[in-house]
Amino acid sequence: MFLTITTTGSADRPATDLGFLLHKHPDKAQQFSTSHGTAHVLYPEADAERCTAALLLEVDPIALVRRGRGKGRGGAPDSALGQYVNDRPYAASSLLAVALRSVFASAMKGQCAARPELVARPLPLRIEVPVLPARGGAELVRKLFQPLGWTVLADPVPLDETFPEWGDSRYVRLVLEGERTLAEALRHLYVLLPVLDDAKHYWVAPDEVDKLLRAGEGWLEDHPEQRVIVGRYLARRWALTRRAMERLELERLAESDDVAAEEIDNAVDEEVDTEERPVPLAVQRREAILAVLRAEKAARVLDLGCGQGQLVGALLTEGQFTEIVGVDVSMRALHEARRRLRLDRMPERQAARVRLVQGSLAYTDSRLKGYDAAVLSEVVEHVDPARLPALEYAVFGAAAPRTVVVTTPNVEYNVRWESLPAGHVRHADHRFEWTREEFRQWAQGVAARHGYEVAFGPVGPDDPEIGPPTQLAHFRKAGEGDGGAGRGEPRNDGYEPSNDGHGQSDVGEEQSNSSADRTGSARGKEVAA
């Protein structure tokens, strides 16, 4: 791993003052032992006009594995060889951030006994990191550094310059330029290098909150990407992230009121946790579906692409639903659903309400006719586009239930998933993901071809710019009474009619484990978003 810090100067303010701030003499090459290798500090150039300090970290992969016991980027590696052969010796990460704190500890704290007047002086700095993992791409790099006053150059590193058609890797060459104090610059790097890598090479303990807040003092409180920074730095440990966010908000309020943080916090009862836990997107999705089915007074319900039976289980808890049929192409998913639902130990009267059947949604099936409602929750995106017309006819033309509920990811919301690389879908089995307009056009076409009317609603937080994570379409047979308003009658179900507004959102995806037939099996497991 390699990083350089360059500054310029003049005869009265020589650039070599950088050596005083770093506590490393420009005429010497020094080395320091760290817990994961050897750090070298050297000066490729050092005169009054220009001075460059370089930090080179030689990572010992064997020491890294022994100390980490196999933990690291993304958890346990896939193979024993993967513990030793990886990008850590070459790409800046939390290892380099720790080396910065260890080798330049005094500089990061803003201490310089020999020349204390230099500490508060902004310097014209140029910082270069040749290879930096950037999970979120160059755009995220700019969002993190530009609000801090840096001019940012983040050039994607191609996978292979010989084969440009292969595209870019997830790495960038980073160049930062700006006038900052050296202590500020080092603290920015210490926090944001592991944030961009989105991984820590060590276990994130509670004291990491204090480290983050110390390094982030003076800039993290008002950073527009604060939540991303805190969540990634703390390895998405929810309890630690919440604690850090609370303390940052407390500091912000104290600063605005010009009082000590302790004065604002004196009314908090630490013995009682009143913080509401975030509701997973998958749970929000099921609640949205159940709300539609309740309003439609549906009694006999099809769960098409039922996966491991999460929605079937939720339907069983409500007496309104007298017959529930889960359909999936994967026998493995159906066996898992049976196990999760404990059908073999369920009371006879309860078990009589449920049937799990194997079937593909690419074909018409007489067993699916005559039901009040059908649900396609996170199913359509698993179907090859060329087979969508077959699914459409099987559900809306042949089975033709009175009500159909369809949910699918809103691809516009994907930019909010910090760990999702740009241009990638949320799950490897997704054949596509629709924008709100694309979903609306498809749903309106289906409704027109099969005698339905359709309304749209959001699932999850509805972002004013990009909509919700999940979008929901509520189809109702035109002209139905009680359960369905006739064409032209007002819809009183809480969803937007199809002629205005956009759709919806969804977080936390249920996916299939089956690879035999993607058309029928779309929800195998839930992923909390």
JOWO-V440669 format. One record per backbone hydrogen bond with DSSP energy under -1.0 kcal/mol. NH is the residue of the N-H (numbers start at 1). CO is the residue of the C=O. Records with the same first field share a line. If there is no record, write none. Layout:
NH->CO, CO
This chain:
3->55
4->128
5->53
6->126
7->51
9->49
10->13
15->48
17->14
18->15
19->16
21->17
22->18
24->19
28->25
30->41
32->39
34->37
38->58
39->32
40->56
41->30
42->54
47->50
51->7
52->45
53->5
54->42
55->3
56->40
57->1
58->38
60->36
64->60
65->61
66->62
67->63
68->64
69->65
71->68
75->72
83->80
84->81
85->81
90->87
91->87
92->131
97->93
98->94
99->95
100->96
101->97
102->98
103->99
104->100
108->104
109->105
111->106
118->115
121->118
123->180
125->123, 178
126->6
127->176
128->4
129->174
132->172
134->170
135->196
136->134
137->134
141->137
142->138
143->139
144->140
145->141
146->142
148->145
149->146
150->145
151->177
153->175
155->173
157->171
159->167
163->160
166->163
167->164
169->157
172->132
173->155
174->129
175->153
176->127
177->151
178->125
180->123
185->181
186->182
187->183
188->184
189->185
190->186
191->187
192->188
193->189
196->192
197->193
198->194
199->194
208->205
209->206
211->207
212->208
213->209
214->210
215->211
216->212
219->216
220->216
226->223
229->225
230->226
231->227
232->228
233->229
234->230
235->232
236->231
237->234
241->237
242->238
243->239
244->240
245->241
246->242
247->243
248->244
249->245
250->246
251->247
252->248
253->249
254->250
255->251
256->252
257->253
259->254
263->260
264->260
265->261
268->265
272->269
284->280
285->281
286->282
287->283
288->284
289->285
290->286
291->287
292->288
293->289
294->290
295->291
296->292
297->294
298->293
301->323
302->373
303->325
304->375
305->327
306->327
309->306
313->309
314->310
315->311
316->312
318->315
321->318
322->320
323->299
324->353
325->301
326->355
327->303
328->357
334->330
335->331
336->332
337->333
338->334
339->335
340->336
341->337
343->338
345->342
351->347
352->348
353->350
354->351
355->324
357->326
359->328
363->360
368->365
369->366
372->300
373->300
374->403
375->302
376->405
378->407
382->379
383->380
387->384
388->385
391->387
392->388
393->389
394->390
395->391
396->392
398->393
399->394
400->395
402->371
403->372
404->475
405->374
406->473
407->376
408->471
410->469
411->434
413->410
414->411
416->413
417->414
420->417
424->421
430->427
431->381
439->435
440->436
441->437
442->438
443->439
444->440
445->441
446->442
447->443
448->444
449->445
450->446
452->447
453->476
455->474
456->496
457->472
459->470
463->461, 467
467->463
470->459
471->408
472->457
473->406
474->455
475->404
476->453
477->402
478->451
480->477
483->481
489->486
496->456
498->454
500->497
511->525
521->517
524->511
525->511
527->509
